[in-house]
């Protein structure tokens, strides 16, 4: 199954790792460096899944998820949060903002691919 994925993370290294993991699994990957850029990229694509970090400049992951969920055309796209954070209150806040799932960095590429296939399936 070939998925189209938008990955939003302010770390170039993390974007490169995501791009490598996803493209080697046959996914089409679009990258953005923060929530504002993520919304700009989202205007031109129709991803099957969105991956977002929480801590980013300009617009963090919570603001980004709120913005995505407020648009009818994007409201059903699954969103996976990929972050170094693992606190339960942040997970609850992310779920409330519309997150579908939560993956803690550093991620296992095989598990990430499997998680994406599950939420997009």
N, CA, C and O atoms as a DFTB+ gen file, in Angstrom:
484 C
 N C O
     1  1       0.858      -1.177       0.000
     2  2       0.000       0.000       0.000
     3  2       0.899       1.233       0.000
     4  3       1.721       1.422       0.896
     5  1       0.726       2.060      -1.016
     6  2       1.550       3.265      -1.098
     7  2       0.800       4.437      -0.490
     8  3      -0.259       4.832      -0.978
     9  1       1.349       4.980       0.565
    10  2       0.703       6.089       1.253
    11  2       1.387       7.404       0.935
    12  3       2.576       7.448       0.617
    13  1       0.613       8.474       1.026
    14  2       1.168       9.809       0.921
    15  2       1.178      10.377       2.339
    16  3       0.144      10.427       3.005
    17  1       2.361      10.805       2.795
    18  2       2.534      11.230       4.178
    19  2       3.102      12.648       4.242
    20  3       4.045      12.984       3.526
    21  1       2.513      13.473       5.112
    22  2       3.083      14.784       5.412
    23  2       3.768      14.665       6.765
    24  3       3.124      14.310       7.752
    25  1       5.070      14.956       6.825
    26  2       5.828      14.910       8.072
    27  2       6.258      16.324       8.442
    28  3       6.936      17.003       7.670
    29  1       5.853      16.759       9.638
    30  2       6.148      18.112      10.098
    31  2       7.064      18.041      11.316
    32  3       6.662      17.559      12.375
    33  1       8.297      18.524      11.162
    34  2       9.260      18.487      12.262
    35  2      10.297      19.578      12.029
    36  3      10.767      19.759      10.906
    37  1      10.655      20.307      13.085
    38  2      11.615      21.396      12.914
    39  2      13.067      20.908      12.829
    40  3      13.961      21.688      12.502
    41  1      13.304      19.640      13.117
    42  2      14.662      19.102      13.041
    43  2      14.943      18.545      11.650
    44  3      14.275      17.619      11.189
    45  1      15.944      19.125      10.990
    46  2      16.326      18.649       9.651
    47  2      16.719      17.177       9.706
    48  3      16.357      16.399       8.823
    49  1      17.466      16.794      10.750
    50  2      17.892      15.405      10.904
    51  2      16.682      14.479      10.988
    52  3      16.649      13.429      10.346
    53  1      15.686      14.877      11.787
    54  2      14.485      14.055      11.930
    55  2      13.718      13.985      10.605
    56  3      13.223      12.920      10.235
    57  1      13.618      15.103       9.892
    58  2      12.932      15.088       8.583
    59  2      13.655      14.151       7.621
    60  3      13.018      13.408       6.874
    61  1      14.998      14.189       7.642
    62  2      15.777      13.299       6.774
    63  2      15.545      11.837       7.147
    64  3      15.390      10.986       6.272
    65  1      15.523      11.549       8.455
    66  2      15.297      10.163       8.902
    67  2      13.901       9.682       8.511
    68  3      13.731       8.548       8.064
    69  1      12.911      10.547       8.681
    70  2      11.539      10.195       8.302
    71  2      11.444       9.966       6.802
    72  3      10.844       8.993       6.345
    73  1      12.045      10.874       6.041
    74  2      12.012      10.758       4.582
    75  2      12.628       9.434       4.134
    76  3      12.078       8.749       3.271
    77  1      13.766       9.078       4.720
    78  2      14.447       7.826       4.380
    79  2      13.585       6.616       4.732
    80  3      13.391       5.718       3.913
    81  1      13.064       6.605       5.980
    82  2      12.256       5.471       6.442
    83  2      10.991       5.306       5.593
    84  3      10.623       4.189       5.230
    85  1      10.333       6.419       5.280
    86  2       9.062       6.357       4.565
    87  2       9.243       6.086       3.081
    88  3       8.504       5.294       2.496
    89  1      10.234       6.747       2.467
    90  2      10.423       6.517       1.037
    91  2      10.927       5.108       0.763
    92  3      10.598       4.524      -0.270
    93  1      11.732       4.548       1.688
    94  2      12.191       3.171       1.468
    95  2      11.057       2.171       1.657
    96  3      11.158       1.027       1.213
    97  1       9.963       2.601       2.322
    98  2       8.779       1.742       2.455
    99  2       7.820       1.972       1.282
   100  3       6.738       1.388       1.228
   101  1       8.234       2.825       0.351
   102  2       7.409       3.068      -0.832
   103  2       6.387       4.181      -0.669
   104  3       5.512       4.349      -1.518
   105  1       6.491       4.945       0.419
   106  2       5.549       6.041       0.654
   107  2       6.020       7.304      -0.064
   108  3       7.217       7.497      -0.276
   109  1       5.082       8.151      -0.430
   110  2       5.403       9.476      -0.952
   111  2       5.440      10.405       0.250
   112  3       4.457      10.516       0.983
   113  1       6.569      11.071       0.456
   114  2       6.741      11.887       1.648
   115  2       6.828      13.368       1.320
   116  3       7.571      13.773       0.426
   117  1       6.066      14.170       2.045
   118  2       6.140      15.627       1.940
   119  2       6.636      16.115       3.290
   120  3       6.182      15.634       4.328
   121  1       7.573      17.073       3.288
   122  2       8.182      17.523       4.534
   123  2       7.902      18.998       4.796
   124  3       7.852      19.811       3.874
   125  1       7.721      19.323       6.073
   126  2       7.529      20.710       6.480
   127  2       8.303      20.943       7.765
   128  3       8.466      20.030       8.574
   129  1       8.785      22.180       7.954
   130  2       9.670      22.439       9.096
   131  2       8.985      22.970      10.344
   132  3       9.621      23.060      11.394
   133  1       7.710      23.323      10.263
   134  2       6.938      23.701      11.449
   135  2       5.458      23.732      11.064
   136  3       5.105      23.478       9.913
   137  1       4.592      24.046      12.041
   138  2       3.161      24.016      11.782
   139  2       2.706      24.957      10.686
   140  3       1.844      24.603       9.881
   141  1       3.280      26.164      10.644
   142  2       2.901      27.138       9.608
   143  2       3.242      26.588       8.229
   144  3       2.417      26.619       7.315
   145  1       4.465      26.083       8.090
   146  2       4.906      25.491       6.820
   147  2       4.066      24.251       6.490
   148  3       3.738      24.000       5.330
   149  1       3.724      23.480       7.534
   150  2       2.902      22.283       7.337
   151  2       1.562      22.619       6.708
   152  3       1.102      21.911       5.812
   153  1       0.931      23.694       7.165
   154  2      -0.359      24.114       6.601
   155  2      -0.193      24.567       5.157
   156  3      -1.056      24.307       4.319
   157  1       0.922      25.249       4.861
   158  2       1.189      25.677       3.484
   159  2       1.346      24.469       2.564
   160  3       0.769      24.434       1.477
   161  1       2.130      23.474       3.002
   162  2       2.355      22.261       2.203
   163  2       1.039      21.508       2.023
   164  3       0.753      20.990       0.944
   165  1       0.248      21.453       3.082
   166  2      -1.019      20.721       3.077
   167  2      -1.995      21.263       2.032
   168  3      -2.811      20.517       1.492
   169  1      -1.906      22.554       1.755
   170  2      -2.789      23.166       0.748
   171  2      -2.663      22.504      -0.619
   172  3      -3.628      22.461      -1.382
   173  1      -1.464      21.981      -0.933
   174  2      -1.240      21.449      -2.270
   175  2      -1.256      19.940      -2.393
   176  3      -1.012      19.413      -3.479
   177  1      -1.536      19.235      -1.318
   178  2      -1.490      17.767      -1.346
   179  2      -2.707      17.165      -0.646
   180  3      -3.466      17.870       0.018
   181  1      -2.880      15.860      -0.803
   182  2      -3.934      15.141      -0.082
   183  2      -3.315      13.923       0.593
   184  3      -3.421      12.807       0.086
   185  1      -2.663      14.142       1.749
   186  2      -1.975      13.023       2.405
   187  2      -2.950      12.022       3.028
   188  3      -4.075      12.363       3.394
   189  1      -2.482      10.780       3.134
   190  2      -3.268       9.737       3.802
   191  2      -3.072       9.832       5.313
   192  3      -3.960       9.487       6.093
   193  1      -1.888      10.307       5.710
   194  2      -1.540      10.415       7.126
   195  2      -0.641      11.635       7.322
   196  3       0.116      12.014       6.428
   197  1      -0.739      12.246       8.509
   198  2       0.147      13.346       8.877
   199  2       0.927      12.919      10.121
   200  3       0.367      12.344      11.054
   201  1       2.239      13.214      10.115
   202  2       3.082      12.998      11.294
   203  2       3.508      14.385      11.748
   204  3       3.962      15.187      10.931
   205  1       3.373      14.682      13.030
   206  2       3.830      15.980      13.511
   207  2       4.573      15.887      14.834
   208  3       4.261      15.065      15.695
   209  1       5.563      16.752      14.963
   210  2       6.279      16.943      16.219
   211  2       5.409      17.865      17.079
   212  3       4.461      18.464      16.571
   213  1       5.716      17.985      18.361
   214  2       4.994      18.911      19.240
   215  2       5.749      20.228      19.380
   216  3       5.194      21.299      19.131
   217  1       7.021      20.146      19.779
   218  2       7.798      21.351      20.060
   219  2       8.453      21.895      18.796
   220  3       9.474      21.378      18.343
   221  1       7.846      22.961      18.220
   222  2       8.376      23.587      17.005
   223  2       8.189      25.099      17.102
   224  3       7.297      25.576      17.802
   225  1       9.044      25.858      16.388
   226  2       8.878      27.315      16.374
   227  2       7.667      27.733      15.527
   228  3       7.096      26.910      14.812
   229  1       7.288      28.978      15.607
   230  2       6.191      29.589      14.836
   231  2       4.817      29.007      15.172
   232  3       3.932      29.738      15.617
   233  1       4.627      27.689      14.963
   234  2       3.375      27.033      15.351
   235  2       3.710      25.627      15.811
   236  3       4.271      24.839      15.048
   237  1       3.371      25.304      17.058
   238  2       3.706      23.973      17.571
   239  2       2.711      22.920      17.073
   240  3       1.763      23.227      16.350
   241  1       2.953      21.683      17.475
   242  2       2.124      20.580      17.009
   243  2       0.663      20.700      17.411
   244  3      -0.226      20.306      16.656
   245  1       0.408      21.253      18.616
   246  2      -0.980      21.406      19.062
   247  2      -1.711      22.420      18.193
   248  3      -2.844      22.181      17.775
   249  1      -1.068      23.553      17.922
   250  2      -1.668      24.577      17.057
   251  2      -1.896      24.037      15.658
   252  3      -2.916      24.314      15.028
   253  1      -0.917      23.253      15.175
   254  2      -1.019      22.656      13.847
   255  2      -2.198      21.683      13.780
   256  3      -2.987      21.725      12.835
   257  1      -2.319      20.802      14.791
   258  2      -3.433      19.842      14.798
   259  2      -4.775      20.565      14.873
   260  3      -5.724      20.187      14.186
   261  1      -4.855      21.606      15.705
   262  2      -6.098      22.389      15.797
   263  2      -6.469      22.973      14.437
   264  3      -7.627      22.918      14.022
   265  1      -5.473      23.535      13.747
   266  2      -5.719      24.150      12.443
   267  2      -6.168      23.107      11.418
   268  3      -7.081      23.355      10.631
   269  1      -5.516      21.934      11.433
   270  2      -5.883      20.865      10.495
   271  2      -7.304      20.381      10.791
   272  3      -8.115      20.227       9.878
   273  1      -7.599      20.143      12.062
   274  2      -8.914      19.623      12.440
   275  2     -10.043      20.628      12.201
   276  3     -11.203      20.236      12.075
   277  1      -9.710      21.925      12.138
   278  2     -10.757      22.936      11.928
   279  2     -11.178      23.038      10.460
   280  3     -12.184      23.675      10.143
   281  1     -10.409      22.412       9.567
   282  2     -10.741      22.422       8.136
   283  2     -11.470      21.130       7.774
   284  3     -10.935      20.038       7.964
   285  1     -12.671      21.252       7.261
   286  2     -13.480      20.077       6.908
   287  2     -12.721      19.113       5.987
   288  3     -12.762      17.898       6.184
   289  1     -12.028      19.665       4.979
   290  2     -11.347      18.798       4.000
   291  2     -10.214      17.970       4.603
   292  3      -9.820      16.955       4.029
   293  1      -9.689      18.392       5.752
   294  2      -8.584      17.667       6.386
   295  2      -9.009      16.961       7.662
   296  3      -8.202      16.258       8.270
   297  1     -10.245      17.128       8.078
   298  2     -10.661      16.692       9.411
   299  2     -10.558      15.182       9.636
   300  3     -10.484      14.738      10.782
   301  1     -10.552      14.393       8.568
   302  2     -10.505      12.932       8.740
   303  2      -9.128      12.314       8.527
   304  3      -8.973      11.098       8.636
   305  1      -8.124      13.140       8.224
   306  2      -6.777      12.607       8.024
   307  2      -6.197      12.182       9.382
   308  3      -6.160      12.988      10.312
   309  1      -5.744      10.924       9.504
   310  2      -5.133      10.506      10.770
   311  2      -3.855      11.308      11.038
   312  3      -3.080      11.582      10.121
   313  1      -3.649      11.678      12.293
   314  2      -2.448      12.421      12.684
   315  2      -1.701      11.636      13.755
   316  3      -2.253      11.321      14.809
   317  1      -0.430      11.322      13.471
   318  2       0.429      10.682      14.459
   319  2       1.387      11.724      15.018
   320  3       2.036      12.447      14.262
   321  1       1.475      11.799      16.339
   322  2       2.414      12.705      16.981
   323  2       3.723      11.944      17.170
   324  3       3.734      10.850      17.735
   325  1       4.827      12.526      16.695
   326  2       6.150      11.922      16.834
   327  2       6.994      12.905      17.639
   328  3       7.349      13.972      17.140
   329  1       7.314      12.550      18.877
   330  2       7.952      13.511      19.773
   331  2       8.837      12.822      20.804
   332  3       8.734      11.613      21.016
   333  1       9.701      13.596      21.439
   334  2      10.514      13.063      22.535
   335  2       9.708      13.041      23.823
   336  3      10.110      12.405      24.798
   337  1       8.575      13.730      23.834
   338  2       7.730      13.819      25.033
   339  2       6.959      12.514      25.251
   340  3       6.528      11.870      24.295
   341  1       6.791      12.136      26.523
   342  2       5.991      10.939      26.776
   343  2       5.023      11.131      27.942
   344  3       4.416      10.165      28.403
   345  1       4.871      12.369      28.425
   346  2       3.993      12.640      29.566
   347  2       2.530      12.389      29.208
   348  3       2.063      12.776      28.136
   349  1       1.814      11.733      30.128
   350  2       0.413      11.394      29.876
   351  2      -0.461      12.612      29.615
   352  3      -1.373      12.557      28.791
   353  1      -0.182      13.732      30.326
   354  2      -1.035      14.909      30.116
   355  2      -0.850      15.483      28.709
   356  3      -1.786      16.037      28.133
   357  1       0.367      15.348      28.157
   358  2       0.584      15.801      26.782
   359  2      -0.128      14.879      25.794
   360  3      -0.674      15.336      24.789
   361  1      -0.119      13.587      26.088
   362  2      -0.840      12.640      25.224
   363  2      -2.335      12.954      25.236
   364  3      -2.989      12.927      24.194
   365  1      -2.867      13.249      26.414
   366  2      -4.290      13.594      26.523
   367  2      -4.589      14.872      25.753
   368  3      -5.592      14.962      25.046
   369  1      -3.708      15.861      25.897
   370  2      -3.884      17.128      25.191
   371  2      -3.834      16.894      23.673
   372  3      -4.602      17.489      22.917
   373  1      -2.919      16.017      23.243
   374  2      -2.798      15.712      21.811
   375  2      -4.058      15.011      21.294
   376  3      -4.551      15.317      20.208
   377  1      -4.570      14.066      22.089
   378  2      -5.803      13.377      21.687
   379  2      -6.952      14.371      21.563
   380  3      -7.753      14.303      20.631
   381  1      -7.017      15.300      22.525
   382  2      -8.069      16.318      22.508
   383  2      -7.933      17.223      21.276
   384  3      -8.926      17.722      20.748
   385  1      -6.686      17.427      20.829
   386  2      -6.437      18.267      19.657
   387  2      -6.675      17.501      18.354
   388  3      -6.637      18.083      17.270
   389  1      -6.922      16.193      18.466
   390  2      -7.238      15.421      17.266
   391  2      -6.204      14.410      16.838
   392  3      -6.290      13.871      15.734
   393  1      -5.211      14.134      17.696
   394  2      -4.194      13.142      17.337
   395  2      -4.787      11.741      17.336
   396  3      -5.613      11.404      18.183
   397  1      -4.362      10.939      16.387
   398  2      -4.815       9.560      16.263
   399  2      -3.914       8.629      17.068
   400  3      -4.371       7.623      17.611
   401  1      -2.620       8.977      17.139
   402  2      -1.671       8.125      17.830
   403  2      -0.443       8.900      18.260
   404  3      -0.311      10.085      17.955
   405  1       0.461       8.227      18.972
   406  2       1.613       8.871      19.600
   407  2       2.809       7.953      19.462
   408  3       2.733       6.784      19.842
   409  1       3.914       8.454      18.926
   410  2       5.136       7.664      18.807
   411  2       6.271       8.471      19.431
   412  3       6.436       9.654      19.133
   413  1       7.048       7.828      20.293
   414  2       8.136       8.530      20.970
   415  2       9.438       8.371      20.188
   416  3       9.773       7.276      19.736
   417  1      10.169       9.483      20.034
   418  2      11.488       9.460      19.384
   419  2      12.499       8.914      20.387
   420  3      12.310       9.090      21.591
   421  1      13.552       8.266      19.937
   422  2      13.803       7.914      18.540
   423  2      12.867       6.787      18.099
   424  3      12.548       5.891      18.881
   425  1      12.438       6.842      16.856
   426  2      11.460       5.863      16.390
   427  2      12.128       4.682      15.690
   428  3      13.236       4.794      15.167
   429  1      11.436       3.565      15.693
   430  2      11.866       2.371      14.967
   431  2      11.174       2.453      13.606
   432  3       9.946       2.407      13.543
   433  1      11.949       2.577      12.500
   434  2      11.344       2.751      11.181
   435  2      10.280       1.709      10.835
   436  3       9.238       2.053      10.277
   437  1      10.534       0.437      11.160
   438  2       9.572      -0.621      10.840
   439  2       8.260      -0.424      11.601
   440  3       7.174      -0.614      11.053
   441  1       8.382      -0.038      12.881
   442  2       7.178       0.186      13.686
   443  2       6.414       1.408      13.194
   444  3       5.183       1.413      13.184
   445  1       7.146       2.448      12.785
   446  2       6.508       3.655      12.271
   447  2       5.714       3.330      11.003
   448  3       4.563       3.742      10.861
   449  1       6.332       2.596      10.094
   450  2       5.664       2.212       8.846
   451  2       4.400       1.409       9.156
   452  3       3.349       1.634       8.556
   453  1       4.514       0.475      10.092
   454  2       3.370      -0.355      10.469
   455  2       2.248       0.508      11.073
   456  3       1.074       0.324      10.752
   457  1       2.621       1.443      11.942
   458  2       1.638       2.333      12.559
   459  2       0.926       3.180      11.495
   460  3      -0.288       3.371      11.558
   461  1       1.681       3.677      10.532
   462  2       1.093       4.485       9.459
   463  2       0.106       3.653       8.644
   464  3      -0.985       4.116       8.311
   465  1       0.502       2.420       8.329
   466  2      -0.391       1.551       7.555
   467  2      -1.659       1.239       8.340
   468  3      -2.741       1.147       7.761
   469  1      -1.531       1.075       9.653
   470  2      -2.709       0.778      10.488
   471  2      -3.668       1.952      10.513
   472  3      -4.862       1.771      10.277
   473  1      -3.170       3.171      10.798
   474  2      -4.086       4.308      10.914
   475  2      -4.656       4.745       9.566
   476  3      -5.750       5.305       9.501
   477  1      -3.909       4.484       8.490
   478  2      -4.403       4.880       7.158
   479  2      -5.331       3.837       6.569
   480  3      -6.126       4.130       5.676
   481  1      -5.222       2.578       7.090
   482  2      -5.991       1.474       6.549
   483  2      -7.455       1.647       6.834
   484  3      -8.263       0.803       6.448
